[in-house]
Amino acid sequence: MEHQKVLIIGGGIGGLTSAIALRRKGFAVEVIERDPTWSVYGVGIIQQGNVIRAMAQLGLIDDYIEAGFGFDHVEIFIPTGQSVAKIPTPKLVPEYASNVGIGRRALHKVLGDRTIEAGANVRLGLTAEILDDDGAGVSVTFSDGSSDRYDIVIGADGLYSQTRETIFPEASRPEFTGQSVWRYNFPRPQDVTGLHAYEGKTGIGLVPLSDALMYMYVTTPEPGNPWYAKETLASSMRVKLADVPSPKIAELASSITEDAEVVYKPLEWVFLEGPWHNGRIVLLGDAVHATTPHLGQGAGMAIEDSLVLAEELAAAADCESAFTAYRARRFDRCKYIVDASKAICFGQLGKGPLIDNATATREMFMKVAEPI
Ligand SMILES: Cc1cc2nc3c(=O)[nH]c(=O)nc-3n(C[C@H](O)[C@H](O)[C@H](O)COP(=O)(O)OP(=O)(O)OC[C@H]3O[C@@H](n4cnc5c(N)ncnc54)[C@H](O)[C@@H]3O)c2cc1C
């Protein structure tokens, strides 16, 4: 099916890696992104060996590694700040680190630049208002009134996917877990050279992003999904950390002062148990399997989806067999990540058994090391 014309809806992590993967296979690619400024918020993301392997397959590993901070262990702490386990993490590409912490903006720049260099056409400030699939192709009417026709449409438009709503109006919708996450950037202390994960009711992590920078995430129970006014975010985040006994965390908490720098997000998930495509339109990434971030694998799954979908589209004779093969290769792995991440979340909330973080992390590393 090479040389066919593909529309990707959503210029986020999954949309951009799809664009790069499909261009490498010879497809003509257009990406539309709703946000006219194509901006990304300013904290970071953790990515493991499977993502580093995927970035090598996408041909952008050196730019990617240079934009982040590579590390080879995860250290687990109890709330008092005592280290209880240091888990070495498997390298899947021998000459590179086994994990990367990377700023979301830095990752977006690498992926956005590479998408454009690869020859994909990126159009900003646009959504697809009508998708008319007549079996031979999809006629798309855009929000600016323009229209065009494509062989394939990929919905990579995230948790609240408009494409999912269009092709599967009855599909399950995102669910709030009862937990939220607070994030904030700090100068990186010398000793934070890997992920520091603190166990307990308030889950805390310190993630190196560069020589100069790290970010902290804090997961908190938020029954009823309260709304926090922007001008209270820094003080609210400090309050959430007030009872944490670790002196190091207390010291960091005291320097959370900028409301505009706090990134607060209620944690939601969605997983489509049924089909992932309808005719010539297929879903990918958070649009079809959005996880809570407890295993740091949501974006990893979106990136792997991109590689698998491009491979199957290049190899198959028609969309139906490509999309069926794509879902078959992705379903169990993505479901494992969503379920295992939710289990940690629900354990922290007392909605399920408390999950041992070190054990869950070890298991996840083994699973994602398997080939995609
Ligand atoms: C708090 C938190 C922490 C996380 N931490 C990690 C982590 O450490 N490691 C990890 O691997 N993953 C992490 N994730 C998950 C990760 O962010 C997502 O899995 C990943 O961003 C999914 O990529 P995506 O391309 O599917 O969706 P998105 O990144 O959401 O991109 C969707 C894009 O589509 C655009 N869009 C939306 N609607 C439309 C429309 N109608 N038309 C056109 N464009 C549209 C959006 O503007 C956006 O650019 C975390 C998630 C959360 C919530």
The ligand as an SDF file (V2000), in Angstrom:
LIG
                    3D

 53 58  0  0  0  0  0  0  0  0999 V2000
    0.2590   13.2310   34.0040 C   0  0  0  0  0  0  0  0  0  0  0  0
    0.7550   12.3980   32.8890 C   0  0  0  0  0  0  0  0  0  0  0  0
    2.0720   11.9600   32.8900 C   0  0  0  0  0  0  0  0  0  0  0  0
    2.5390   11.1360   31.8660 C   0  0  0  0  0  0  0  0  0  0  0  0
    3.8170   10.6880   31.9050 N   0  0  0  0  0  0  0  0  0  0  0  0
    4.2510    9.8390   30.9540 C   0  0  0  0  0  0  0  0  0  0  0  0
    5.5640    9.3130   30.9990 C   0  0  0  0  0  0  0  0  0  0  0  0
    6.3460    9.6290   31.9010 O   0  0  0  0  0  0  0  0  0  0  0  0
    5.9470    8.4540   30.0140 N   0  0  0  0  0  0  0  0  0  0  0  0
    5.1000    8.0990   28.9880 C   0  0  0  0  0  0  0  0  0  0  0  0
    5.5060    7.3100   28.1090 O   0  0  0  0  0  0  0  0  0  0  0  0
    3.8510    8.5900   28.9310 N   0  0  0  0  0  0  0  0  0  0  0  0
    3.4090    9.4430   29.8760 C   0  0  0  0  0  0  0  0  0  0  0  0
    2.1460    9.9400   29.8170 N   0  0  0  0  0  0  0  0  0  0  0  0
    1.2550    9.5510   28.7160 C   0  0  0  0  0  0  0  0  0  0  0  0
    1.5260   10.3370   27.4450 C   0  0  0  0  0  0  0  0  0  0  0  0
    1.5200   11.7380   27.6880 O   0  0  0  0  0  0  0  0  0  0  0  0
    0.4700    9.9940   26.4210 C   0  0  0  0  0  0  0  0  0  0  0  0
    0.2770    8.6100   26.3810 O   0  0  0  0  0  0  0  0  0  0  0  0
    0.8940   10.4810   25.0400 C   0  0  0  0  0  0  0  0  0  0  0  0
    0.9910   11.8800   25.0310 O   0  0  0  0  0  0  0  0  0  0  0  0
   -0.1130    9.9960   24.0060 C   0  0  0  0  0  0  0  0  0  0  0  0
    0.2350   10.5160   22.7560 O   0  0  0  0  0  0  0  0  0  0  0  0
   -0.9110   10.7790   21.6870 P   0  0  0  0  0  0  0  0  0  0  0  0
   -0.2030   11.3090   20.4890 O   0  0  0  0  0  0  0  0  0  0  0  0
   -1.7590    9.5830   21.5510 O   0  0  0  0  0  0  0  0  0  0  0  0
   -1.8450   11.9040   22.3240 O   0  0  0  0  0  0  0  0  0  0  0  0
   -1.4770   13.4000   22.6960 P   0  0  0  0  0  0  0  0  0  0  0  0
   -0.0720   13.5170   23.1220 O   0  0  0  0  0  0  0  0  0  0  0  0
   -2.5490   13.8580   23.6200 O   0  0  0  0  0  0  0  0  0  0  0  0
   -1.6030   14.1860   21.3260 O   0  0  0  0  0  0  0  0  0  0  0  0
   -2.8440   14.4200   20.7320 C   0  0  0  0  0  0  0  0  0  0  0  0
   -2.6850   15.6270   19.8140 C   0  0  0  0  0  0  0  0  0  0  0  0
   -3.8790   15.7780   19.0620 O   0  0  0  0  0  0  0  0  0  0  0  0
   -4.2910   17.1330   19.0860 C   0  0  0  0  0  0  0  0  0  0  0  0
   -5.7370   17.1020   18.9180 N   0  0  0  0  0  0  0  0  0  0  0  0
   -6.6940   16.7830   19.8320 C   0  0  0  0  0  0  0  0  0  0  0  0
   -7.9010   16.8070   19.2670 N   0  0  0  0  0  0  0  0  0  0  0  0
   -7.7190   17.1320   17.9580 C   0  0  0  0  0  0  0  0  0  0  0  0
   -8.5870   17.2950   16.8530 C   0  0  0  0  0  0  0  0  0  0  0  0
   -9.9130   17.1210   16.9910 N   0  0  0  0  0  0  0  0  0  0  0  0
   -8.0680   17.6150   15.6620 N   0  0  0  0  0  0  0  0  0  0  0  0
   -6.7370   17.8040   15.5120 C   0  0  0  0  0  0  0  0  0  0  0  0
   -5.8500   17.6640   16.5240 N   0  0  0  0  0  0  0  0  0  0  0  0
   -6.3360   17.3240   17.7260 C   0  0  0  0  0  0  0  0  0  0  0  0
   -3.8280   17.6330   20.4500 C   0  0  0  0  0  0  0  0  0  0  0  0
   -3.7310   19.0390   20.4560 O   0  0  0  0  0  0  0  0  0  0  0  0
   -2.4790   16.9360   20.5720 C   0  0  0  0  0  0  0  0  0  0  0  0
   -1.4490   17.6660   19.9540 O   0  0  0  0  0  0  0  0  0  0  0  0
    1.6550   10.7600   30.8250 C   0  0  0  0  0  0  0  0  0  0  0  0
    0.3380   11.2200   30.8100 C   0  0  0  0  0  0  0  0  0  0  0  0
   -0.1160   12.0170   31.8340 C   0  0  0  0  0  0  0  0  0  0  0  0
   -1.5420   12.4620   31.8050 C   0  0  0  0  0  0  0  0  0  0  0  0
  1  2  1  0
  2  3  1  0
  2 52  2  0
  3  4  2  0
  4  5  1  0
  4 50  1  0
  5  6  2  0
  6  7  1  0
  6 13  1  0
  7  8  2  0
  7  9  1  0
  9 10  1  0
 10 11  2  0
 10 12  1  0
 12 13  2  0
 13 14  1  0
 14 15  1  0
 14 50  1  0
 15 16  1  0
 16 17  1  0
 16 18  1  0
 18 19  1  0
 18 20  1  0
 20 21  1  0
 20 22  1  0
 22 23  1  0
 23 24  1  0
 24 25  2  0
 24 26  1  0
 24 27  1  0
 27 28  1  0
 28 29  2  0
 28 30  1  0
 28 31  1  0
 31 32  1  0
 32 33  1  0
 33 34  1  0
 33 48  1  0
 34 35  1  0
 35 36  1  0
 35 46  1  0
 36 37  1  0
 36 45  1  0
 37 38  2  0
 38 39  1  0
 39 40  1  0
 39 45  2  0
 40 41  1  0
 40 42  2  0
 42 43  1  0
 43 44  2  0
 44 45  1  0
 46 47  1  0
 46 48  1  0
 48 49  1  0
 50 51  2  0
 51 52  1  0
 52 53  1  0
M  END
$$$$
